[in-house]
Amino acid sequence: MSDVAEWWQTSIINMEPGRISIRGEKIEELIGNLSFAEMIWLMICGTKPDLGQLRLLEAALVASVDHGPQAPSIAAARMAVTCGLGLNGAMGTAVHMLDDVHGGAGEQLVDWLHHLVDAGVEDNLDTEISAYQAKVNSFIPGFGHRFHKPVDPRAPRLMALVAEARDKSVVSGRFMDLAMSIERLLAERKGGPVPMNIDGATAVVFAELGLAPPLARGLFCLSRSVGAMAHGYEQMQQGGRNKGPTPPHYRWHYSGKD
Ligand SMILES: CC(C)(COP(=O)(O)OP(=O)(O)OC[C@H]1O[C@@H](n2cnc3c(N)ncnc32)[C@H](O)[C@@H]1OP(=O)(O)O)[C@@H](O)C(=O)NCCC(=O)NCCS
């Protein structure tokens, strides 16, 4: 290290007293001119999105904002507030739950979709699904839902927007085609729907936009943070102290010794 300035390196922001520039643009010129979604794109991609890309990114961010207190992330945010945490704690608690099974499965799906394309096995999906289930996980990420059967209403709407974007040559539609074929094959195998869920549908959008797998999870967290904040704030207004996952008169099933 030639200088202590080498300790952190970033191409995102430059800052010195009285001057802030992001990706080479003065903050004063960004403020009031860039939407929040454009700012997100600028931060992660280093460029400005075109209108078609922006529309898809915004759609995915809107779609995953909330799923109500049945969603573990939202319930946890509300419980956190009743335990005395502020909105930062409520949002952090929610985000911590968004991992492989809830809210974070998009990362795994984007990764797998890339593998399918890179390995040139798009026409061999049946075998690839079996291989994934045998070697990685019997649950294919981005598919299946506890409540929304046969269809998660968010998925077809997002796929329709991807199809529109494909027709305007904004995206290729390749990842959407793959994901829809996977959905069809899973349903055939199970003999019933295993619907594309919100993690899956947003993963398709992010893959189509060329965003890397970890960003699928990061962007989901960003979107769901809005839901966690709103629910945390509502819970603050309602009050309630130390609320557990069920009303106190409900007990768990005790399976130990008497
Ligand atoms: C979301 C999830 C936990 C719901 O699981 P669930 O409540 O057990 O789902 P269901 O009760 O509808 O499952 C019914 C059947 O479909 C199968 N199934 C469900 N999701 C599946 C998936 N992603 N891949 C393959 N099979 C799946 C189940 O194994 C089950 O089979 P069975 O009837 O032979 O036992 C599960 O689908 C899952 O883990 N999906 C992958 C992770 C993911 O996408 N998470 C984001 C959720 S929004």
The ligand as an SDF file (V2000), in Angstrom:
LIG
                    3D

 48 50  0  0  0  0  0  0  0  0999 V2000
  -42.1670  -21.2780   -0.8420 C   0  0  0  0  0  0  0  0  0  0  0  0
  -42.1140  -22.6970   -0.3500 C   0  0  0  0  0  0  0  0  0  0  0  0
  -41.4020  -22.7370    1.0150 C   0  0  0  0  0  0  0  0  0  0  0  0
  -43.5240  -23.1990   -0.1780 C   0  0  0  0  0  0  0  0  0  0  0  0
  -43.3960  -24.5340    0.1850 O   0  0  0  0  0  0  0  0  0  0  0  0
  -44.6660  -25.4010    0.5140 P   0  0  0  0  0  0  0  0  0  0  0  0
  -45.6150  -24.6360    1.3840 O   0  0  0  0  0  0  0  0  0  0  0  0
  -44.1720  -26.7130    1.0310 O   0  0  0  0  0  0  0  0  0  0  0  0
  -45.3210  -25.6000   -0.8750 O   0  0  0  0  0  0  0  0  0  0  0  0
  -46.4800  -26.5570   -1.1940 P   0  0  0  0  0  0  0  0  0  0  0  0
  -47.1430  -27.0420    0.0590 O   0  0  0  0  0  0  0  0  0  0  0  0
  -47.3220  -25.8780   -2.1890 O   0  0  0  0  0  0  0  0  0  0  0  0
  -45.7400  -27.7610   -1.8850 O   0  0  0  0  0  0  0  0  0  0  0  0
  -46.5100  -28.6510   -2.5590 C   0  0  0  0  0  0  0  0  0  0  0  0
  -45.6340  -29.6080   -3.2990 C   0  0  0  0  0  0  0  0  0  0  0  0
  -44.8970  -28.9000   -4.3070 O   0  0  0  0  0  0  0  0  0  0  0  0
  -43.5220  -29.1460   -4.1260 C   0  0  0  0  0  0  0  0  0  0  0  0
  -42.7940  -27.9010   -4.3360 N   0  0  0  0  0  0  0  0  0  0  0  0
  -43.0700  -26.7080   -3.7570 C   0  0  0  0  0  0  0  0  0  0  0  0
  -42.1550  -25.8200   -4.1300 N   0  0  0  0  0  0  0  0  0  0  0  0
  -41.3080  -26.4610   -4.9550 C   0  0  0  0  0  0  0  0  0  0  0  0
  -40.1560  -26.0470   -5.6400 C   0  0  0  0  0  0  0  0  0  0  0  0
  -39.7120  -24.7900   -5.5350 N   0  0  0  0  0  0  0  0  0  0  0  0
  -39.5140  -26.9480   -6.4040 N   0  0  0  0  0  0  0  0  0  0  0  0
  -39.9630  -28.2170   -6.4960 C   0  0  0  0  0  0  0  0  0  0  0  0
  -41.0530  -28.6650   -5.8730 N   0  0  0  0  0  0  0  0  0  0  0  0
  -41.7110  -27.7890   -5.0880 C   0  0  0  0  0  0  0  0  0  0  0  0
  -43.3810  -29.5760   -2.6790 C   0  0  0  0  0  0  0  0  0  0  0  0
  -42.2560  -30.4000   -2.5040 O   0  0  0  0  0  0  0  0  0  0  0  0
  -44.6510  -30.3470   -2.4590 C   0  0  0  0  0  0  0  0  0  0  0  0
  -44.5210  -31.6310   -3.0080 O   0  0  0  0  0  0  0  0  0  0  0  0
  -45.3040  -32.8520   -2.3670 P   0  0  0  0  0  0  0  0  0  0  0  0
  -46.7690  -32.5180   -2.4830 O   0  0  0  0  0  0  0  0  0  0  0  0
  -44.8810  -34.0220   -3.1980 O   0  0  0  0  0  0  0  0  0  0  0  0
  -44.8500  -32.9320   -0.9360 O   0  0  0  0  0  0  0  0  0  0  0  0
  -41.3880  -23.6120   -1.3680 C   0  0  0  0  0  0  0  0  0  0  0  0
  -42.1320  -23.6090   -2.5550 O   0  0  0  0  0  0  0  0  0  0  0  0
  -39.9700  -23.2340   -1.6190 C   0  0  0  0  0  0  0  0  0  0  0  0
  -39.1170  -23.4720   -0.7710 O   0  0  0  0  0  0  0  0  0  0  0  0
  -39.6700  -22.6680   -2.8060 N   0  0  0  0  0  0  0  0  0  0  0  0
  -38.3110  -22.3710   -3.1600 C   0  0  0  0  0  0  0  0  0  0  0  0
  -37.7750  -21.1630   -2.4220 C   0  0  0  0  0  0  0  0  0  0  0  0
  -38.4850  -19.9030   -2.8750 C   0  0  0  0  0  0  0  0  0  0  0  0
  -38.7270  -19.6990   -4.0400 O   0  0  0  0  0  0  0  0  0  0  0  0
  -38.7850  -19.0460   -1.9150 N   0  0  0  0  0  0  0  0  0  0  0  0
  -39.5060  -17.8250   -2.1470 C   0  0  0  0  0  0  0  0  0  0  0  0
  -40.9050  -17.9490   -1.6430 C   0  0  0  0  0  0  0  0  0  0  0  0
  -41.9130  -16.5560   -2.0990 S   0  0  0  0  0  0  0  0  0  0  0  0
  1  2  1  0
  2  3  1  0
  2  4  1  0
  2 36  1  0
  4  5  1  0
  5  6  1  0
  6  7  2  0
  6  8  1  0
  6  9  1  0
  9 10  1  0
 10 11  2  0
 10 12  1  0
 10 13  1  0
 13 14  1  0
 14 15  1  0
 15 16  1  0
 15 30  1  0
 16 17  1  0
 17 18  1  0
 17 28  1  0
 18 19  1  0
 18 27  1  0
 19 20  2  0
 20 21  1  0
 21 22  1  0
 21 27  2  0
 22 23  1  0
 22 24  2  0
 24 25  1  0
 25 26  2  0
 26 27  1  0
 28 29  1  0
 28 30  1  0
 30 31  1  0
 31 32  1  0
 32 33  2  0
 32 34  1  0
 32 35  1  0
 36 37  1  0
 36 38  1  0
 38 39  2  0
 38 40  1  0
 40 41  1  0
 41 42  1  0
 42 43  1  0
 43 44  2  0
 43 45  1  0
 45 46  1  0
 46 47  1  0
 47 48  1  0
M  END
$$$$
